[in-house]
Amino acid sequence: MEETISALSILHNAYPNKNVYFTEQFTSSTIDFQGDLKWHLKNVIIGSMRNSSKNALEWNLADDGSFGPHTPGGCSICKGAITVSSSENFICNVGYYIIAHASKFVPQGSTGIGSNISGNLYNVAFITPTGEKVLIVENDGNSIEIFNIKFNEKWVTSSLEPGSVATYIWK
């Protein structure tokens, strides 16, 4: 998908007065948590936001243990962000954690700010309406990555395990 996610920027550049929205990506019940977390953060959250999308939307908010309900012919393996087994019992699935990295820390009205992709560290940065800076980073490599975050001549050094994702916030 990383080869095609840039199509969002091509579309935005062709029609700069129109908004671009990335919608209807799903997590499958047949894929593992770690693989989905890594792929979706890199491509859906980071990839779409670096390529002019106004949003990143996972398809399914909630389902039951049988991946329903869905329309006839609908996806029978699509896993919701949460699986509801009763009014008091639910499980947070990978979709919940994928979206949480952005939805919890990047409120409506936030604006994308520049950040650079360095090696295996895919990232996207924002400034919120309250002036906080938010950086979402995913380590797409197979080893620990040590990196610096620089803003206004101040530096912080951090590291991420392979396949890990972190959200950094500062004023």
Residue pairs with C-beta under 8 A, 6 or more apart in sequence:
1 39
1 43
1 47
2 42
2 43
2 47
5 43
5 47
5 48
5 51
6 51
7 51
8 20
8 22
8 48
8 51
8 52
8 53
9 51
9 52
11 20
11 52
12 18
12 20
12 51
12 52
13 52
19 54
20 51
20 52
20 53
20 54
21 53
21 54
21 55
21 57
22 44
22 48
22 53
22 55
22 56
22 57
23 55
23 57
23 59
24 57
24 59
25 40
25 44
25 56
25 57
25 58
25 59
26 58
26 59
26 60
26 75
26 78
26 79
26 95
27 36
27 40
27 58
27 60
27 78
27 79
27 93
27 94
27 95
27 98
28 36
28 77
28 78
28 79
29 67
29 77
29 78
29 79
30 77
33 93
33 94
34 163
36 94
36 95
36 98
37 94
37 97
37 98
37 163
37 165
38 138
38 140
38 163
38 165
40 58
40 94
40 95
40 98
41 98
41 101
41 122
41 136
41 138
41 165
42 122
42 138
42 140
44 56
44 58
44 98
45 56
45 98
45 99
45 101
45 102
45 124
45 136
46 122
46 123
46 124
46 136
46 138
47 122
48 55
48 56
49 56
49 102
49 112
49 124
49 126
50 112
50 124
56 99
56 102
58 81
58 95
58 98
58 99
59 75
59 78
60 75
60 78
60 79
60 80
60 81
60 95
61 80
61 81
61 82
62 80
62 81
62 82
62 83
62 84
62 90
63 69
63 70
63 78
63 79
63 80
63 83
63 84
64 83
64 84
64 85
65 83
65 85
67 75
67 76
67 77
67 78
67 79
67 80
68 76
70 76
70 78
79 93
79 94
79 95
80 93
80 95
81 92
81 93
81 95
81 96
81 99
82 90
82 91
82 92
82 93
82 96
83 90
83 91
83 93
84 90
85 91
101 136
101 165
101 167
102 136
104 167
105 128
105 134
105 136
105 167
105 169
106 126
106 128
106 134
106 136
107 128
107 129
109 128
109 129
110 126
110 127
110 128
110 129
110 134
111 126
111 127
112 124
112 125
112 126
113 125
113 126
113 127
113 133
114 125
115 123
115 124
115 125
115 135
117 123
118 147
119 141
119 145
120 139
120 140
120 141
120 145
121 137
121 138
121 139
121 140
121 141
121 145
121 147
121 160
122 137
122 138
122 140
123 135
123 136
123 137
123 138
124 135
124 136
125 133
125 134
125 135
125 136
126 133
126 134
127 133
127 134
128 134
131 171
132 169
132 170
132 171
133 151
133 169
133 170
133 171
134 167
134 168
134 169
135 149
135 167
135 168
135 169
136 165
136 166
136 167
136 168
137 147
137 160
137 165
137 166
137 167
137 168
138 160
138 164
138 165
139 145
139 160
139 161
139 162
139 163
139 164
139 165
140 163
141 162
142 162
143 162
144 159
144 160
144 161
144 162
145 159
145 160
145 162
146 157
146 158
146 159
147 157
147 158
147 159
147 160
148 155
148 156
148 157
148 158
149 155
149 156
149 157
149 158
149 168
151 170
156 168
158 166
158 168
160 166
